[in-house]
Amino acid sequence: MKRFPIPLALLLLTASLQSFSQTAASRVVEAGGTGKYSALMLTETSLPTHTVFRPKDLAPFGSKEKLPVIAWGNGACANSPWEHVNFLNEVASHGFLVIAIGPMPAESGERVRSSSKSSMLTDAIDWAIAQNADKNSPYYGKIDVSKIGVSGMSCGGLQTLEVAADPRITTIGVFNSGVLPTPGAGMPGMPAVTKEQLKKIHTPTLYLLGGPSDIAYNNGMDDFKQINHVPVFVANMDVGHGGTYAKPYGGEFAKAATAWYKWQLKGDKDAAKMFTGNTPGLAQSSGWTTDRKNLQ
């Protein structure tokens, strides 16, 4: 069979289409956030079930500085982070690899009705560890697999608690959430975790709640009361169950959460001051009330 050379124009077109396919499923949110590392929201072809938020430029990360991992569960157990895009993007801009449950939402931020499972949080951790070890991955050697956070809002907070015993996890965040008095009494699909699950937490824990008007306030404060075996910090801002996730750059919740992640996952001593000292820095910030246990 006679072979015909492939026209150069066709080769160029193919290369262009391949390049487009790699970059089309990405978007810059709020000019990349306010952190040191301008962030990008994207779909990774090796993990289409999740949305990744991370610094656009991975060159600064490697032997000297690595990307800690944060797996995120959404409110309402939604299979999309559409409500939390500003918040998650802002966190990522401070040098984190954030992996949220659900495919990347469209620019219009349309609601997604399908639900998710807690196991998708550990799927995110599995993927990050595999990427760090894969010589063909852009993340090769750039991820700190010894620093892994899991967090979530509302139902995502319950999902976080359901996987909290995973020994790979080094900190958790439970936001606008807490174990229900009657497990399984919430919306369909919510993890039926009990207060016994709190005993399985083995890492420093942050609760961010929306004050007495937050439907999860009593549940979250009761969790805090019952957690006595690990460092735990609870902070309330009277903004209700919706928090400040959709505010520009994730609002005050993003500032508090990012400081916690910087302390717990990067060892940032300045960020630690938000939660330590005779009067924690967050307690001195307008609108916040705080409490803590086992934190110096």
C-alpha positions as CSV (number, residue, x, y, z in Angstrom):
1,M,0.0,0.0,0.0
2,K,1.4,3.4,-1.0
3,R,1.8,5.8,1.9
4,F,1.1,9.5,1.4
5,P,2.8,12.1,3.5
6,I,0.6,14.0,5.9
7,P,0.3,17.6,4.8
8,L,2.0,20.1,7.1
9,A,-1.2,22.1,7.4
10,L,-3.1,19.1,8.7
11,L,-0.4,18.4,11.3
12,L,-0.6,22.0,12.4
13,L,-4.4,21.9,12.6
14,T,-4.3,18.6,14.6
15,A,-1.7,20.1,17.0
16,S,-3.9,23.2,17.4
17,L,-7.0,21.2,18.2
18,Q,-5.1,19.1,20.7
19,S,-3.8,22.2,22.4
20,F,-7.4,23.6,22.5
21,S,-8.8,20.5,24.0
22,Q,-6.3,20.7,26.8
23,T,-7.0,24.3,27.6
24,A,-10.7,24.7,26.7
25,A,-12.0,23.3,30.0
26,S,-10.4,26.0,32.2
27,R,-11.4,29.4,33.3
28,V,-9.8,32.3,35.3
29,V,-12.0,33.3,38.2
30,E,-11.9,36.8,39.7
31,A,-8.6,37.6,37.9
32,G,-7.0,34.6,39.6
33,G,-7.7,35.6,43.3
34,T,-5.7,37.8,45.7
35,G,-3.0,35.4,46.7
36,K,0.6,35.2,45.6
37,Y,-0.1,32.6,42.9
38,S,-2.7,33.6,40.3
39,A,-5.2,30.7,40.2
40,L,-7.0,28.8,37.5
41,M,-10.1,26.6,37.6
42,L,-10.0,23.6,35.3
43,T,-11.0,20.1,34.4
44,E,-8.2,17.5,34.4
45,T,-8.8,14.8,31.8
46,S,-7.6,12.2,34.3
47,L,-10.2,13.3,36.9
48,P,-13.3,14.5,35.0
49,T,-15.5,13.9,38.0
50,H,-13.9,16.8,39.9
51,T,-13.0,20.4,39.5
52,V,-9.4,21.5,40.2
53,F,-8.4,24.9,41.4
54,R,-4.7,25.6,41.5
55,P,-2.0,28.1,40.7
56,K,-1.9,28.7,36.9
57,D,1.9,28.5,36.9
58,L,3.3,25.3,38.5
59,A,6.9,26.3,37.9
60,P,7.5,27.7,41.4
61,F,6.6,24.3,42.9
62,G,8.9,21.4,43.3
63,S,11.8,20.7,45.6
64,K,11.6,23.8,47.7
65,E,7.9,24.4,47.9
66,K,5.1,22.0,47.2
67,L,1.3,22.2,46.9
68,P,-0.7,20.9,49.9
69,V,-4.0,19.2,48.9
70,I,-7.5,20.3,49.9
71,A,-10.4,18.0,48.9
72,W,-13.8,19.8,49.0
73,G,-17.4,18.6,49.5
74,N,-20.2,20.9,48.3
75,G,-23.4,22.1,50.0
76,A,-26.5,20.0,49.4
77,C,-24.2,17.1,48.5
78,A,-24.2,18.7,45.0
79,N,-22.1,17.2,42.3
80,S,-20.8,20.6,41.4
81,P,-18.9,23.4,43.3
82,W,-20.9,26.1,41.5
83,E,-21.8,27.8,44.9
84,H,-18.2,27.8,46.1
85,V,-16.1,28.9,43.0
86,N,-15.0,32.3,44.4
87,F,-14.1,30.7,47.8
88,L,-12.1,27.8,46.3
89,N,-10.3,29.8,43.7
90,E,-9.2,32.3,46.4
91,V,-7.8,29.5,48.6
92,A,-5.9,28.0,45.6
93,S,-4.3,31.4,44.8
94,H,-2.4,31.1,48.1
95,G,-0.6,28.0,46.9
96,F,-2.9,25.1,47.3
97,L,-4.2,22.3,45.1
98,V,-7.9,22.3,45.7
99,I,-9.9,19.4,44.3
100,A,-13.7,19.9,44.5
101,I,-16.3,17.2,44.0
102,G,-18.2,17.5,40.7
103,P,-17.4,18.6,37.1
104,M,-16.4,22.2,36.5
105,P,-19.5,24.4,36.4
106,A,-20.3,26.5,33.4
107,E,-19.6,30.2,33.4
108,S,-23.3,30.9,34.1
109,G,-22.9,28.9,37.3
110,E,-26.1,26.9,36.7
111,R,-27.3,24.6,39.4
112,V,-26.6,21.0,39.2
113,R,-29.2,18.6,40.7
114,S,-27.2,15.4,40.7
115,S,-25.7,14.3,44.1
116,S,-22.3,13.1,45.2
117,K,-20.8,10.6,47.7
118,S,-18.3,11.0,50.5
119,S,-16.0,8.6,48.7
120,M,-15.4,11.3,46.1
121,L,-13.3,13.1,48.7
122,T,-10.9,10.2,49.0
123,D,-11.0,9.8,45.2
124,A,-9.5,13.3,45.1
125,I,-6.8,12.3,47.5
126,D,-6.0,9.1,45.6
127,W,-5.7,11.2,42.3
128,A,-3.4,13.8,43.9
129,I,-1.1,11.1,45.3
130,A,-1.0,9.3,41.9
131,Q,-0.3,12.6,40.0
132,N,2.6,13.4,42.3
133,A,4.2,10.1,41.5
134,D,3.5,10.1,37.7
135,K,6.6,11.3,35.8
136,N,4.3,12.2,32.9
137,S,2.1,14.5,35.0
138,P,2.5,18.3,35.3
139,Y,2.2,17.7,39.0
140,Y,5.1,15.3,39.3
141,G,7.0,16.0,42.5
142,K,5.1,19.2,43.1
143,I,2.4,18.0,45.6
144,D,3.0,17.7,49.3
145,V,1.2,14.4,49.9
146,S,2.0,14.6,53.6
147,K,-0.2,17.7,53.9
148,I,-3.8,16.9,53.0
149,G,-6.9,18.8,54.1
150,V,-10.5,17.8,53.7
151,S,-13.3,20.3,54.1
152,G,-16.9,20.9,53.1
153,M,-19.9,23.0,53.5
154,S,-23.3,21.8,54.9
155,C,-23.7,18.3,53.5
156,G,-20.1,18.5,52.4
157,G,-19.2,19.0,56.0
158,L,-20.9,15.8,56.9
159,Q,-19.1,14.1,54.0
160,T,-15.9,15.4,55.5
161,L,-16.7,13.9,58.9
162,E,-17.6,10.6,57.2
163,V,-14.0,10.3,55.8
164,A,-12.2,12.0,58.7
165,A,-10.7,8.8,59.9
166,D,-8.6,8.4,56.8
167,P,-5.0,8.4,58.1
168,R,-3.7,10.4,55.1
169,I,-5.7,13.5,56.3
170,T,-3.8,16.1,58.3
171,T,-6.6,18.6,59.0
172,I,-10.4,18.9,58.4
173,G,-12.8,21.9,58.0
174,V,-16.5,21.6,58.8
175,F,-18.3,24.6,57.5
176,N,-21.9,25.6,58.1
177,S,-22.4,22.0,59.2
178,G,-22.6,19.6,62.1
179,V,-23.9,16.1,62.9
180,L,-27.7,16.1,63.0
181,P,-29.4,15.0,66.3
182,T,-31.2,12.3,64.3
183,P,-28.8,10.8,61.7
184,G,-30.4,10.6,58.2
185,A,-33.1,13.1,59.1
186,G,-31.8,15.7,56.7
187,M,-32.2,15.9,52.9
188,P,-32.0,12.6,50.9
189,G,-28.4,11.5,50.2
190,M,-26.9,13.2,53.3
191,P,-24.4,10.9,55.1
192,A,-26.1,9.4,58.2
193,V,-23.1,10.1,60.5
194,T,-23.6,10.0,64.2
195,K,-21.9,11.8,67.1
196,E,-19.8,8.7,67.5
197,Q,-18.0,9.6,64.2
198,L,-16.5,12.6,66.0
199,K,-14.3,10.3,68.0
200,K,-12.7,9.1,64.8
201,I,-11.3,12.6,64.0
202,H,-7.5,12.5,64.5
203,T,-6.5,15.9,63.2
204,P,-6.8,19.6,64.1
205,T,-10.3,20.7,63.2
206,L,-11.9,24.0,62.2
207,Y,-15.6,24.7,62.4
208,L,-16.9,27.8,60.5
209,L,-20.5,28.6,61.2
210,G,-23.0,31.3,60.3
211,G,-24.1,32.2,63.7
212,P,-27.5,31.5,65.4
213,S,-29.4,32.1,62.1
214,D,-27.4,29.2,60.5
215,I,-29.6,26.1,60.4
216,A,-26.5,24.1,61.2
217,Y,-25.5,26.3,64.2
218,N,-26.7,24.1,67.0
219,N,-25.4,21.0,65.4
220,G,-22.0,22.5,64.8
221,M,-21.7,24.0,68.3
222,D,-22.7,20.6,69.8
223,D,-20.0,18.9,67.7
224,F,-17.5,21.4,69.1
225,K,-18.7,20.7,72.7
226,Q,-18.2,16.9,72.2
227,I,-14.8,17.1,70.5
228,N,-12.2,16.9,73.3
229,H,-9.4,14.7,72.0
230,V,-8.0,16.9,69.2
231,P,-7.3,20.6,68.7
232,V,-10.5,22.3,67.6
233,F,-11.4,25.9,66.8
234,V,-14.9,27.2,66.1
235,A,-15.7,30.6,64.6
236,N,-19.1,32.2,64.0
237,M,-20.1,35.1,61.8
238,D,-23.7,36.1,61.8
239,V,-24.3,35.5,58.0
240,G,-26.6,32.5,58.1
241,H,-26.2,29.1,56.5
242,G,-25.0,30.5,53.1
243,G,-21.7,31.8,54.6
244,T,-19.8,34.2,52.4
245,Y,-18.6,31.8,49.7
246,A,-20.2,33.7,46.8
247,K,-18.9,37.1,48.0
248,P,-15.9,38.6,46.1
249,Y,-12.9,36.3,46.7
250,G,-15.0,34.2,49.0
251,G,-15.5,36.9,51.6
252,E,-14.6,36.5,55.3
253,F,-15.0,32.7,55.3
254,A,-12.2,32.5,52.7
255,K,-9.9,34.6,54.8
256,A,-10.4,32.5,57.9
257,A,-10.2,29.2,56.0
258,T,-7.1,30.2,54.1
259,A,-5.3,31.2,57.3
260,W,-6.2,27.8,58.8
261,Y,-4.9,26.0,55.8
262,K,-1.7,28.1,55.7
263,W,-1.1,27.2,59.4
264,Q,-2.0,23.6,59.3
265,L,-0.7,22.7,55.8
266,K,2.2,25.1,55.3
267,G,3.3,25.8,58.9
268,D,2.8,29.5,58.4
269,K,3.5,31.1,61.8
270,D,1.8,34.4,61.0
271,A,-1.4,32.6,59.9
272,A,-1.3,30.7,63.1
273,K,-1.8,33.9,65.1
274,M,-5.4,34.0,63.8
275,F,-6.1,31.0,66.0
276,T,-3.6,31.2,68.8
277,G,-2.5,33.6,71.6
278,N,-4.5,34.9,74.5
279,T,-6.9,36.5,72.1
280,P,-6.8,34.9,68.7
281,G,-6.5,37.2,65.7
282,L,-9.8,36.0,64.3
283,A,-11.6,36.9,67.6
284,Q,-10.3,40.5,67.1
285,S,-11.6,40.7,63.6
286,S,-14.9,42.5,63.1
287,G,-18.0,40.2,63.1
288,W,-16.3,37.0,64.4
289,T,-16.9,35.2,67.7
290,T,-14.6,32.3,68.5
291,D,-13.9,29.4,70.9
292,R,-11.2,26.7,71.0
293,K,-9.9,23.6,72.7
294,N,-6.5,22.1,72.9
295,L,-5.0,24.9,70.8
296,Q,-2.0,26.9,72.1
